[in-house]
Amino acid sequence: QILVAESGGGSVQPGGTLRVSCEVSGVGDAVRRYSFGWFRPAPGNEREGIVVYDGIGRSYYADSVTTRFTLSKVTGREGDRMYLHLDMRNLGPDDTGVYYCAATRQFSLTADSALTTNTFEYWGQGIQVTVSS
């Protein structure tokens, strides 16, 4: 059974930096062929994709974060888990929300589908990020 677990997050002042992390495990070394992403709530929509990293190694970023957020992917030592670290800088109040990590068995994603919630089957519980003075 696949497990998706977020960590990190918290509160930061405007202009600050923060990291949220995600561990994906439970499917053995098949996890290395999965694609992963981070999502957060958006006005008028359930969740918006902010950054996705597919199995081939391509990354897709939302325009609102492309110059401020960086996603890195680290394979666990045994090859049976994946760590996704989202480093966020120059944060503003609009970045406040619950951040969700997601995974899909799809190996290759397109620009049209990568940042959409329907692409992903597996979701974490979410972790709070608050930007406030």
Protein Blocks (a to p, Z undefined) as FASTA:
>chain_A
ZZdddeeeiiddehiacddddddehjajmlmmpccddddddehiabdcfbdcdfkopacd
dfklmmmgccdddddfkopaccdddddehiafklgccddddddfbfbdcfklmmpfklpm
bdcebiaddddZZ
